[in-house]
Amino acid sequence: MSERDFSVVVFGATGVTGRQVAAHLARRAGSADVRWAAAGRDPGKIERVLGEIGVTAPQVLAADIDDPESLRAMAARTDVVLDLVGPYTLYGEPVIEACIEAGAHYADLTGEMVFVRRMIDAHGEKAKERGVKIVNTSGFESLPVDLCVLLAAETARERWDEGLAVVDVDADIPLPSGRLSTADLLSGGTLQSMAVMLEEQDGRALVDPGVLLDEREAAAVRRVSPIAIAPRFDDRGQPVGPMMPGPFINPMVIHRSAALLAAIEERPFEPFRYREGVVTSLGRPAPAPVRLAAAAVSTGLQAGFRALAKARPSTRLRAAGLIRKRLPSSGFGPQGSRLEDWHWTLNVRAATSGGHHVRVDLDADGQPGYLTTATMLAEAGLLLAEPGATPDRSGFLTPALAIGTQHLERFHPAGARFRIAS
């Protein structure tokens, strides 16, 4: 048991996802020794917003991005900070610095991968020296996929002492019944993060599968596993479109996991071909041409983003401005029961260098981008806070290498069930 006041602090508990993280920790505190608190700039607002969903935080801390001392004081009282204050390019670094300084582990939901690259370069060595785990991309991107692929890789090593050569990941996310609105699928925070990403000086890094690797490793990944977004068919003949909300994040994380694991095990890094997508089953009976058209539409959208990422900075800046002016801001997103009526699956099919095959399945409950993301992040935080529950590693780690596969049953309360299917 840590001597700090809290196992987990939720920084930014008033947003669409933050309040669900707080709600899950409150439920878990009723049946386990969970010591948690909420934190943010306005404690009164936190109490009011959480009260609207029937949640009372045991304690609410005042912490402000513009007040480094308040961030250090928050981090010093907890084992883990779950950072829900985005866009992270604008607001993430002070929290990371405070956690490293105070010796608290850190996890966030960012998909802003150029920001992650900068943080690795700026703070990676100090995080290692302080024994702190910094875990970015711990939501739907990329925690569940990263854990599934690591489980497949470990299974291949145990059974045949072989590495992975090919990995295909298909997500099946049927739409729940009833009329859906944009708010049921996408949050304003995600849209505003997209605007921030488009303002990056090097737009090509937004779609580079090797952006989190050193140049030698990155060159190998670009050659072996470029990010493909064209429609295809899965092993059941169903159309598969690009991963949503974006196909560029998970590959970056998956390849970094593979490279870090190779370094930990003191063996050469050999990249595998990685491909992912969403099965366009639509959750309802629909003829094949309709499902194929849906895959084509999502492909067109992602191809448009990739073209925009490679456009001139002036073009990307104009696009970012339009997103800020015309699309919803933070606070817009799915709420209440609209988060609950979802059931979705991930299927990972991997082939080894020796021609053997491994399949890992995940089935999960809840809107994947906001409810399952929140509950899995909360469980990940509790695991990181528990001595000996996660691998003895530090520095900037991917979700899978930070958490490990030893206690995947701990995600059952989050509505996520992992299994080796074959």
Phi, psi and chi 1 to 4 in degrees:
 res  aa     phi    psi   chi1   chi2   chi3   chi4
   1 MET       -  128.1 -179.4   69.9   67.4      -
   2 SER   -68.4  151.5  168.4      -      -      -
   3 GLU   -86.4   -0.9  -65.5 -179.1   -2.8      -
   4 ARG   -76.3  162.0  -60.7 -163.7  178.9 -160.4
   5 ASP   -66.4  -33.8  -63.9  -26.7      -      -
   6 PHE  -132.3  149.8  -49.8  109.4      -      -
   7 SER   -76.3  -45.3  -56.1      -      -      -
   8 VAL  -139.1  137.2  176.2      -      -      -
   9 VAL  -117.5  130.8  165.7      -      -      -
  10 VAL   -95.4  108.0 -176.8      -      -      -
  11 PHE   -94.6  111.9 -179.6   52.8      -      -
  12 GLY    97.4   55.4      -      -      -      -
  13 ALA   -89.1    6.3      -      -      -      -
  14 THR  -100.8   -7.7   60.5      -      -      -
  15 GLY   -78.8  177.3      -      -      -      -
  16 VAL   -54.9  -47.2  171.4      -      -      -
  17 THR   -86.5  -37.3  -50.3      -      -      -
  18 GLY   -58.4  -40.1      -      -      -      -
  19 ARG   -69.1  -28.6   68.2 -169.3   75.4  167.4
  20 GLN   -74.7  -33.4  -62.9  -58.0  -36.3      -
  21 VAL   -61.3  -46.5  174.5      -      -      -
  22 ALA   -62.0  -41.9      -      -      -      -
  23 ALA   -62.5  -40.3      -      -      -      -
  24 HIS   -67.1  -42.7 -174.2   76.3      -      -
  25 LEU   -63.9  -36.1  -70.6  172.2      -      -
  26 ALA   -64.4  -40.6      -      -      -      -
  27 ARG   -65.2  -42.5  -71.8 -168.7  -64.8  -90.7
  28 ARG   -67.2  -32.1  -66.3  -76.3  -82.3  119.7
  29 ALA   -66.2  -19.9      -      -      -      -
  30 GLY   -75.1  -16.8      -      -      -      -
  31 SER  -128.9    2.6   58.9      -      -      -
  32 ALA  -149.6  168.8      -      -      -      -
  33 ASP   -81.5   78.4 -178.4   20.0      -      -
  34 VAL  -111.2  113.9  173.9      -      -      -
  35 ARG  -106.5  106.2  -62.1  167.9  -66.2  116.0
  36 TRP  -132.8  162.8   72.4  -78.2      -      -
  37 ALA  -147.0  159.5      -      -      -      -
  38 ALA  -105.4  151.7      -      -      -      -
  39 ALA  -144.8  151.2      -      -      -      -
  40 GLY   175.6 -179.7      -      -      -      -
  41 ARG   -67.1  -34.9 -178.9  172.7   53.3 -171.4
  42 ASP  -124.2   92.6 -175.0  -15.1      -      -
  43 PRO   -56.0  -36.2  -27.3   36.5      -      -
  44 GLY   -63.0  -40.9      -      -      -      -
  45 LYS   -65.2  -39.7  179.6 -179.5  177.8 -178.9
  46 ILE   -59.7  -48.2  -66.5  171.9      -      -
  47 GLU   -60.9  -40.4  -67.8  175.6   -9.9      -
  48 ARG   -68.1  -47.5 -177.1  173.2   66.2 -103.5
  49 VAL   -65.9  -43.7  169.4      -      -      -
  50 LEU   -67.1  -35.7  -67.6 -176.7      -      -
  51 GLY   -61.2  -30.8      -      -      -      -
  52 GLU   -65.3  -23.2  -69.4  171.2   -3.5      -
  53 ILE  -108.6   15.7   60.0  170.7      -      -
  54 GLY    77.3   26.5      -      -      -      -
  55 VAL  -115.8  133.7  173.8      -      -      -
  56 THR  -120.0  116.9  -59.9      -      -      -
  57 ALA   -72.6  136.9      -      -      -      -
  58 PRO   -56.1  -33.5  -22.7   33.0      -      -
  59 GLN  -153.5  145.0 -167.5  161.6  -18.9      -
  60 VAL  -119.0  124.3  178.7      -      -      -
  61 LEU  -104.4  144.4  -48.2  179.2      -      -
  62 ALA   -88.2  120.5      -      -      -      -
  63 ALA  -148.2  133.9      -      -      -      -
  64 ASP  -132.5  133.7 -169.3  -23.9      -      -
  65 ILE   -53.0  -35.9  -68.8  -66.0      -      -
  66 ASP   -83.1    3.0  -65.7  -34.3      -      -
  67 ASP  -127.0   86.6 -177.8   -4.2      -      -
  68 PRO   -54.6  -35.2  -24.1   33.9      -      -
  69 GLU   -65.2  -36.9 -175.3   55.2   42.1      -
  70 SER   -67.1  -34.0   72.1      -      -      -
  71 LEU   -68.7  -41.6  -63.5  176.9      -      -
  72 ARG   -65.3  -38.4  -74.6 -167.9  -69.9  -89.9
  73 ALA   -64.7  -40.6      -      -      -      -
  74 MET   -61.7  -50.1  171.0 -172.7   69.9      -
  75 ALA   -64.2  -32.1      -      -      -      -
  76 ALA   -69.7  -17.3      -      -      -      -
  77 ARG   -96.7   -1.5  -63.8 -175.2   65.4 -176.3
  78 THR  -135.6  158.0 -174.3      -      -      -
  79 ASP   -78.5  -34.5  -63.6  -47.2      -      -
  80 VAL  -139.6  136.4  178.8      -      -      -
  81 VAL  -108.9  124.3  171.6      -      -      -
  82 LEU   -98.4  112.3  -57.9 -180.0      -      -
  83 ASP   -96.5  114.7 -174.7    5.0      -      -
  84 LEU  -112.0   16.3  -77.1  -62.3      -      -
  85 VAL  -100.0  101.7  180.0      -      -      -
  86 GLY  -119.2  177.3      -      -      -      -
  87 PRO   -63.5  141.6  -21.5   33.7      -      -
  88 TYR   -73.3  -27.5  -65.9   92.3      -      -
  89 THR   -57.2  -33.7  -60.9      -      -      -
  90 LEU   -88.9  -35.0  -58.3  179.2      -      -
  91 TYR  -125.6   -2.2  -53.0  124.2      -      -
  92 GLY   -81.9  -36.7      -      -      -      -
  93 GLU   -61.7  -42.6 -173.6  170.1   14.9      -
  94 PRO   -59.9  -33.1  -23.1   33.9      -      -
  95 VAL   -72.0  -41.4 -172.1      -      -      -
  96 ILE   -61.4  -45.3  -70.4  173.2      -      -
  97 GLU   -60.5  -42.1  -70.2  178.6  -40.7      -
  98 ALA   -64.4  -40.3      -      -      -      -
  99 CYS   -66.8  -42.6  -73.2      -      -      -
 100 ILE   -62.5  -43.8  -66.0  172.8      -      -
 101 GLU   -63.2  -39.8 -171.8   66.6   29.5      -
 102 ALA   -89.4   -6.3      -      -      -      -
 103 GLY    75.8   30.6      -      -      -      -
 104 ALA  -106.6  137.6      -      -      -      -
 105 HIS   -67.5  158.8  -57.9  -49.0      -      -
 106 TYR  -138.8  139.7  166.9   98.3      -      -
 107 ALA  -142.7  146.2      -      -      -      -
 108 ASP  -142.6 -176.5   67.4   26.8      -      -
 109 LEU  -115.2   17.0  -60.8  177.6      -      -
 110 THR   -63.4  145.5 -172.0      -      -      -
 111 GLY  -115.7   13.1      -      -      -      -
 112 GLU   -88.4   86.4  -60.0  156.7   39.0      -
 113 MET   -75.8  -25.9  -55.1  -50.6  -72.3      -
 114 VAL   -67.5  -36.5 -179.6      -      -      -
 115 PHE   -59.5  -44.9  159.5   76.2      -      -
 116 VAL   -59.5  -43.4  174.9      -      -      -
 117 ARG   -58.8  -44.4  173.4   75.6  -95.5  178.5
 118 ARG   -63.4  -39.2  -78.0 -160.1  -61.9  -91.4
 119 MET   -68.1  -38.2  -66.2  -58.2   97.5      -
 120 ILE   -59.1  -47.0  -67.3  170.1      -      -
 121 ASP   -65.9  -39.0  -66.7  -20.3      -      -
 122 ALA   -81.2  -34.1      -      -      -      -
 123 HIS  -129.6    2.1  -55.3  -67.9      -      -
 124 GLY   -60.6  -46.8      -      -      -      -
 125 GLU   -66.9  -40.3  -71.5  -55.7  -44.1      -
 126 LYS   -67.1  -37.9 -171.5  170.9 -176.4 -179.4
 127 ALA   -61.1  -40.8      -      -      -      -
 128 LYS   -63.2  -46.5  -79.9 -174.3 -179.8  179.2
 129 GLU   -60.5  -36.3  -68.7  170.0    4.2      -
 130 ARG   -86.3   -1.9  -61.7  -60.4  -61.9  -93.1
 131 GLY    70.0   28.7      -      -      -      -
 132 VAL  -102.6  137.3  171.4      -      -      -
 133 LYS   -95.1  123.6  -65.3 -176.0  179.6 -175.2
 134 ILE  -110.4  116.7  -53.4  -65.2      -      -
 135 VAL  -124.7   99.3 -166.8      -      -      -
 136 ASN   -86.0  174.6  -52.9  109.5      -      -
 137 THR    49.9   51.3   64.1      -      -      -
 138 SER  -102.7   27.4  -64.0      -      -      -
 139 GLY  -108.6 -149.7      -      -      -      -
 140 PHE   -55.1  -39.1  179.0   70.5      -      -
 141 GLU   -99.9  112.3  -57.8  102.7  -16.3      -
 142 SER  -137.0   18.7  -61.2      -      -      -
 143 LEU   -60.0  -51.9 -172.2  149.8      -      -
 144 PRO   -66.0  -42.6   17.7  -27.9      -      -
 145 VAL   -65.7  -43.7  175.5      -      -      -
 146 ASP   -60.7  -42.9 -160.3   22.9      -      -
 147 LEU   -66.1  -40.9  -77.6  172.3      -      -
 148 CYS   -63.0  -43.9  -75.7      -      -      -
 149 VAL   -67.8  -40.0  174.8      -      -      -
 150 LEU   -62.5  -40.8  177.9   60.3      -      -
 151 LEU   -62.0  -39.6 -172.3   56.3      -      -
 152 ALA   -64.4  -42.3      -      -      -      -
 153 ALA   -65.1  -43.0      -      -      -      -
 154 GLU   -65.2  -38.6  -70.0  176.4  -17.2      -
 155 THR   -63.8  -41.6  -58.6      -      -      -
 156 ALA   -64.2  -39.0      -      -      -      -
 157 ARG   -66.7  -41.9  -71.9  -75.7  175.6 -166.9
 158 GLU   -68.3  -40.9  -68.8  169.3    2.2      -
 159 ARG   -79.9  -42.7  -69.4  179.7  178.2  176.9
 160 TRP  -130.3   -0.2  -51.9  -68.7      -      -
 161 ASP    54.4   45.6 -166.3   24.1      -      -
 162 GLU  -128.6  150.0  -65.3  173.1   -7.9      -
 163 GLY   -88.9  172.0      -      -      -      -
 164 LEU   -83.0  144.0  -58.4 -178.9      -      -
 165 ALA  -114.0  -35.4      -      -      -      -
 166 VAL  -140.0  134.7  177.2      -      -      -
 167 VAL  -134.0  124.0  176.2      -      -      -
 168 ASP  -115.4  129.6  -77.5  -32.5      -      -
 169 VAL  -121.5  123.6  176.4      -      -      -
 170 ASP  -120.6  126.0  -67.0  -29.8      -      -
 171 ALA  -100.3  133.3      -      -      -      -
 172 ASP  -114.7  110.0 -168.9   -7.8      -      -
 173 ILE  -123.4   79.2  -50.5  175.3      -      -
 174 PRO   -61.8  140.6  -19.1   32.0      -      -
 175 LEU   -75.0  137.4  -57.9  178.3      -      -
 176 PRO   -69.2  163.1   25.1  -32.6      -      -
 177 SER   -69.0  162.4   59.7      -      -      -
 178 GLY    93.1  169.1      -      -      -      -
 179 ARG   -76.0  131.2 -174.6  174.5 -179.8  177.2
 180 LEU  -108.2  145.7  -64.8  175.0      -      -
 181 SER  -114.5  171.0   68.2      -      -      -
 182 THR   -57.4  -35.6  -56.1      -      -      -
 183 ALA   -65.4  -22.2      -      -      -      -
 184 ASP   -77.5  -14.1  -65.9  -44.3      -      -
 185 LEU  -114.8  -26.1  -56.1  172.6      -      -
 186 LEU  -146.4  142.7 -160.7   61.6      -      -
 187 SER  -104.7  157.5   80.5      -      -      -
 188 GLY   -63.0  -33.7      -      -      -      -
 189 GLY   -60.9  -39.8      -      -      -      -
 190 THR   -63.0  -42.7  -61.6      -      -      -
 191 LEU   -65.1  -40.5  -64.5  170.6      -      -
 192 GLN   -69.3  -32.3  -63.8  -51.1  -50.2      -
 193 SER   -63.9  -37.6  -72.2      -      -      -
 194 MET   -61.1  -41.6 -174.9 -176.4  -60.4      -
 195 ALA   -61.1  -43.9      -      -      -      -
 196 VAL   -63.1  -41.0  168.0      -      -      -
 197 MET   -62.1  -39.3  -73.4 -170.4  -72.3      -
 198 LEU   -66.8  -16.4  -70.8  173.1      -      -
 199 GLU   -87.0   -2.1  -67.5  173.9  -25.7      -
 200 GLU   -61.7  144.5  -69.5  -73.1   -6.9      -
 201 GLN   -63.4  -41.5 -176.0  174.1    4.2      -
 202 ASP  -103.9   89.2 -178.0    7.8      -      -
 203 GLY   -65.3  -29.8      -      -      -      -
 204 ARG   -63.2  -27.1  -69.2  178.5  179.3  -89.9
 205 ALA   -64.6  -21.7      -      -      -      -
 206 LEU   -65.5  -22.3  -60.2  173.2      -      -
 207 VAL  -124.8   21.1  -65.8      -      -      -
 208 ASP   -95.5  115.2  177.8    4.3      -      -
 209 PRO   -65.0  -16.5   25.4  -34.8      -      -
 210 GLY  -103.8   17.1      -      -      -      -
 211 VAL   -64.7  -24.6   72.7      -      -      -
 212 LEU   -95.7    9.4  -59.5 -177.1      -      -
 213 LEU  -113.7  167.5  -54.0  174.6      -      -
 214 ASP   -73.6  167.6   66.3   33.8      -      -
 215 GLU   -63.5  -36.7 -172.3   49.6   42.2      -
 216 ARG   -65.3  -46.7  179.8 -176.2   59.1   81.1
 217 GLU   -64.7  -40.9  -64.9  166.3  -19.9      -
 218 ALA   -62.5  -40.8      -      -      -      -
 219 ALA   -62.4  -39.7      -      -      -      -
 220 ALA   -65.8  -41.4      -      -      -      -
 221 VAL   -65.5  -43.1  164.4      -      -      -
 222 ARG   -60.5  -34.6  -65.6 -179.7 -164.3  120.1
 223 ARG   -75.1  -44.7 -177.4 -179.9   67.4 -105.3
 224 VAL   -83.6  -34.3  172.7      -      -      -
 225 SER  -140.5   63.8 -172.1      -      -      -
 226 PRO   -64.2  151.9   24.4  -33.4      -      -
 227 ILE   -76.3  116.5  -61.8  174.6      -      -
 228 ALA   -99.7  134.6      -      -      -      -
 229 ILE  -123.8    4.9   59.6  173.9      -      -
 230 ALA   -68.6  147.0      -      -      -      -
 231 PRO   -61.2  148.7  -18.5   29.6      -      -
 232 ARG  -149.3 -176.1   57.6 -177.3  173.6   84.2
 233 PHE  -120.0  142.5  -66.6   89.9      -      -
 234 ASP   -84.1 -173.0   69.0    1.5      -      -
 235 ASP   -71.7   -8.1   56.2  -10.9      -      -
 236 ARG  -102.7    3.9  -62.4  171.5  -65.1  171.2
 237 GLY    83.9   13.2      -      -      -      -
 238 GLN   -90.7  142.5  -63.9 -168.4   90.6      -
 239 PRO   -63.7  142.0  -18.7   30.7      -      -
 240 VAL  -125.2  123.9  177.7      -      -      -
 241 GLY  -102.7 -179.6      -      -      -      -
 242 PRO   -62.4  153.7  -18.4   30.1      -      -
 243 MET   -60.5  139.7 -175.1   63.3   78.5      -
 244 MET  -113.1  148.6  -62.9  -63.0  -72.0      -
 245 PRO   -77.8   -7.2   29.2  -35.1      -      -
 246 GLY  -156.9  143.7      -      -      -      -
 247 PRO   -93.8    6.6   34.6  -34.7      -      -
 248 PHE  -101.3  -13.3  -54.1  107.4      -      -
 249 ILE   -84.2  -54.6  -61.2  169.8      -      -
 250 ASN   -55.8  -44.0  -73.6  -22.8      -      -
 251 PRO   -57.4  -39.0  -26.9   36.1      -      -
 252 MET   -60.8  -42.4  -60.1  174.1 -178.6      -
 253 VAL   -72.3  -45.0  175.1      -      -      -
 254 ILE   -58.1  -44.9  -63.5  -59.9      -      -
 255 HIS   -69.9  -34.3  -67.1  -54.3      -      -
 256 ARG   -65.7  -39.8  178.3  165.5  169.5   80.0
 257 SER   -57.6  -45.9  -77.6      -      -      -
 258 ALA   -63.6  -39.9      -      -      -      -
 259 ALA   -69.6  -43.1      -      -      -      -
 260 LEU   -63.4  -41.2  -71.7  175.3      -      -
 261 LEU   -64.7  -39.8 -171.9   60.4      -      -
 262 ALA   -61.2  -41.0      -      -      -      -
 263 ALA   -66.1  -41.4      -      -      -      -
 264 ILE   -62.0  -39.8  -69.8  167.6      -      -
 265 GLU   -89.3    2.9  -63.8  178.4  -11.0      -
 266 GLU    55.2   52.0  -61.6 -178.2  -27.9      -
 267 ARG  -135.3  161.0   55.3  178.4  172.1   79.4
 268 PRO   -64.5  146.6  -19.7   31.4      -      -
 269 PHE   -82.3  120.4  169.9   54.3      -      -
 270 GLU  -122.3  101.2  -62.5  177.4   -4.2      -
 271 PRO   -65.1  148.2   22.9  -32.0      -      -
 272 PHE  -108.9  160.8   48.1   79.2      -      -
 273 ARG   -77.6  122.9 -167.3 -143.3   68.8 -175.1
 274 TYR  -116.5  133.1  176.1   80.3      -      -
 275 ARG  -142.1  138.4 -175.0  171.2   61.8  175.8
 276 GLU  -141.6  163.6   65.3  176.1   12.6      -
 277 GLY  -177.4  177.7      -      -      -      -
 278 VAL  -113.4  127.4  175.9      -      -      -
 279 VAL   -70.4  126.8  177.4      -      -      -
 280 THR   -91.2   61.3   54.9      -      -      -
 281 SER   -77.8  -20.7   63.6      -      -      -
 282 LEU    64.2   -3.9  -56.5  179.2      -      -
 283 GLY    75.1    3.5      -      -      -      -
 284 ARG  -143.2  157.0  -56.1  158.7 -171.3  175.0
 285 PRO   -58.6  126.4  -23.4   33.6      -      -
 286 ALA  -151.3  140.6      -      -      -      -
 287 PRO   -66.2  153.6   20.7  -30.2      -      -
 288 ALA   -54.1  -40.9      -      -      -      -
 289 PRO   -60.6  -34.7  -25.6   35.6      -      -
 290 VAL   -67.7  -42.9  172.4      -      -      -
 291 ARG   -67.3  -38.4  -69.1 -176.1  -80.3  118.0
 292 LEU   -66.2  -37.7 -173.4   57.5      -      -
 293 ALA   -64.2  -38.7      -      -      -      -
 294 ALA   -62.4  -41.2      -      -      -      -
 295 ALA   -64.0  -38.2      -      -      -      -
 296 ALA   -67.0  -39.0      -      -      -      -
 297 VAL   -63.7  -47.2  167.8      -      -      -
 298 SER   -64.2  -34.1   63.4      -      -      -
 299 THR   -63.4  -42.7  -62.6      -      -      -
 300 GLY   -61.6  -40.9      -      -      -      -
 301 LEU   -62.6  -45.4  -68.9  171.7      -      -
 302 GLN   -71.9  -33.8  -59.8  -58.4  -19.8      -
 303 ALA   -64.0  -36.2      -      -      -      -
 304 GLY   -64.1  -41.4      -      -      -      -
 305 PHE   -64.9  -41.2  179.7   82.4      -      -
 306 ARG   -63.7  -41.0 -177.5  161.6   62.6 -176.0
 307 ALA   -63.9  -38.8      -      -      -      -
 308 LEU   -66.4  -39.0 -172.0   57.2      -      -
 309 ALA   -61.2  -30.5      -      -      -      -
 310 LYS   -92.4   -0.4  -64.1  179.5  179.1 -179.2
 311 ALA   -75.8  173.1      -      -      -      -
 312 ARG   -63.9  149.9  -68.5  180.0  -62.0 -178.9
 313 PRO   -53.8  -37.9  -27.4   35.1      -      -
 314 SER   -62.6  -37.6   59.6      -      -      -
 315 THR   -67.4  -42.6  -59.3      -      -      -
 316 ARG   -67.6  -35.8  -70.9 -172.5  -79.3  107.2
 317 LEU   -64.7  -40.3  -73.8  172.8      -      -
 318 ARG   -64.2  -41.4  -74.8 -163.7  -63.0  -88.0
 319 ALA   -63.8  -41.1      -      -      -      -
 320 ALA   -62.5  -40.7      -      -      -      -
 321 GLY   -62.4  -40.4      -      -      -      -
 322 LEU   -64.0  -40.7  -74.7  172.8      -      -
 323 ILE   -60.7  -44.8  -70.8  172.7      -      -
 324 ARG   -63.9  -37.9  -73.9 -156.9  173.6   90.9
 325 LYS   -82.5  -37.5  -69.4  179.1 -179.3  178.3
 326 ARG  -101.7  -24.4  -57.8  -68.2  178.9   85.3
 327 LEU  -104.6  159.4  -63.2 -178.5      -      -
 328 PRO   -60.9  153.0  -23.0   33.5      -      -
 329 SER   -99.5 -176.0   60.0      -      -      -
 330 SER   -56.3  144.1  -61.6      -      -      -
 331 GLY   104.8  -23.7      -      -      -      -
 332 PHE   -83.8  130.5  173.3   88.7      -      -
 333 GLY   163.3  179.5      -      -      -      -
 334 PRO   -67.0  145.4   22.6  -31.3      -      -
 335 GLN  -136.7  158.7  -54.1  -73.9  -16.9      -
 336 GLY    53.5 -135.7      -      -      -      -
 337 SER   -66.1  -18.7   62.5      -      -      -
 338 ARG   -66.2  -15.8  -55.2  -61.0  -67.8  175.9
 339 LEU   -85.3  -18.3  -72.5  163.2      -      -
 340 GLU   -97.1  -25.2  -62.0  170.8    0.0      -
 341 ASP   -86.6   49.2  -61.8  -28.2      -      -
 342 TRP  -129.5  144.8  -62.9   71.8      -      -
 343 HIS  -141.7  128.7  179.6   80.3      -      -
 344 TRP  -141.5  163.9   54.7  -83.6      -      -
 345 THR  -136.1  155.4   60.6      -      -      -
 346 LEU  -122.2  136.4  -80.9  176.1      -      -
 347 ASN  -124.5  120.7  164.7 -121.9      -      -
 348 VAL  -110.5  120.5  175.3      -      -      -
 349 ARG  -116.0  118.5  -58.5 -175.9  -50.0  -79.3
 350 ALA  -122.6  140.1      -      -      -      -
 351 ALA  -113.1  138.5      -      -      -      -
 352 THR   -88.8  171.0   71.9      -      -      -
 353 SER   -63.3  -22.4   55.7      -      -      -
 354 GLY   -97.5    6.0      -      -      -      -
 355 GLY    91.0    6.9      -      -      -      -
 356 HIS   -83.3  167.3  -63.9   96.0      -      -
 357 HIS  -131.7  141.9  -64.6  -88.5      -      -
 358 VAL  -131.7  140.1  179.5      -      -      -
 359 ARG  -127.7  132.4  173.1  171.3  167.3  159.5
 360 VAL  -123.7  133.2  174.8      -      -      -
 361 ASP  -118.2  147.1  -70.1  -19.7      -      -
 362 LEU  -131.6  127.7  165.2   68.2      -      -
 363 ASP  -119.1  141.9   69.9  -79.7      -      -
 364 ALA  -144.3  156.9      -      -      -      -
 365 ASP  -114.5  146.1  -55.9  -44.7      -      -
 366 GLY   102.9  154.7      -      -      -      -
 367 GLN   -55.7  119.9 -151.4  -82.3    2.1      -
 368 PRO   -63.4  -39.8   19.1  -30.6      -      -
 369 GLY   -76.8  -18.4      -      -      -      -
 370 TYR  -130.7  -42.4  -57.7  100.5      -      -
 371 LEU   -85.2  -55.2 -177.2   54.9      -      -
 372 THR   -63.0  -37.9  -44.4      -      -      -
 373 THR   -55.0  -46.7  -82.0      -      -      -
 374 ALA   -65.5  -46.5      -      -      -      -
 375 THR   -69.6  -37.3   55.5      -      -      -
 376 MET   -69.2  -38.1  -68.0 -169.5   75.4      -
 377 LEU   -62.5  -42.0  176.2   65.8      -      -
 378 ALA   -61.3  -45.0      -      -      -      -
 379 GLU   -66.2  -37.7  -70.1  -63.0  -28.6      -
 380 ALA   -61.3  -41.3      -      -      -      -
 381 GLY   -61.0  -41.8      -      -      -      -
 382 LEU   -65.3  -38.2  -66.9  175.3      -      -
 383 LEU   -65.3  -43.6  -81.9  167.8      -      -
 384 LEU   -62.4  -30.5  -69.7  171.2      -      -
 385 ALA   -79.1  -17.1      -      -      -      -
 386 GLU   -91.0  118.1 -176.5  177.2  -35.9      -
 387 PRO   -56.2  130.1  -24.0   34.2      -      -
 388 GLY    80.8   -2.6      -      -      -      -
 389 ALA   -82.8  -17.8      -      -      -      -
 390 THR  -127.5  161.4   59.1      -      -      -
 391 PRO   -59.3  149.7  -24.7   34.7      -      -
 392 ASP   -81.0   76.6 -175.2   16.5      -      -
 393 ARG  -134.0  158.1  -60.2  165.4 -176.9  154.9
 394 SER  -146.6  172.6   59.4      -      -      -
 395 GLY    99.5 -164.7      -      -      -      -
 396 PHE   -81.3  108.3  -81.6   73.8      -      -
 397 LEU  -116.9  152.6  -60.3  168.9      -      -
 398 THR   -74.9  161.1   58.4      -      -      -
 399 PRO   -54.0  -44.5  -28.6   36.3      -      -
 400 ALA   -64.8  -42.3      -      -      -      -
 401 LEU   -76.7  -24.0  -68.8 -167.9      -      -
 402 ALA   -75.8  -40.6      -      -      -      -
 403 ILE   -92.3  -39.9  -63.0  164.1      -      -
 404 GLY    77.5  174.6      -      -      -      -
 405 THR  -108.5    9.6   60.3      -      -      -
 406 GLN   -70.0  -28.6  -56.3   94.8  -47.1      -
 407 HIS  -129.0   47.6  -63.0  -67.6      -      -
 408 LEU   -65.8  -21.4  -66.6 -178.8      -      -
 409 GLU   -64.2  -18.6   75.7  -75.8   -9.4      -
 410 ARG   -68.9  -13.3  -66.0  -79.2  -67.4  -86.7
 411 PHE   -87.7   -3.3  -71.1   99.0      -      -
 412 HIS   -58.1  -44.0  -69.9 -176.3      -      -
 413 PRO   -61.7  -19.6  -22.7   33.8      -      -
 414 ALA   -86.0    1.3      -      -      -      -
 415 GLY    79.4   22.7      -      -      -      -
 416 ALA  -124.5  125.9      -      -      -      -
 417 ARG  -125.9  115.6  -62.9  159.9  -68.8  -86.6
 418 PHE   -97.1  146.1  -63.0   82.9      -      -
 419 ARG  -157.1  146.7   70.1 -175.6 -177.1   98.6
 420 ILE   -82.8  112.8  -58.9  170.3      -      -
 421 ALA   -85.0  -28.3      -      -      -      -
 422 SER  -163.9      -   62.4      -      -      -
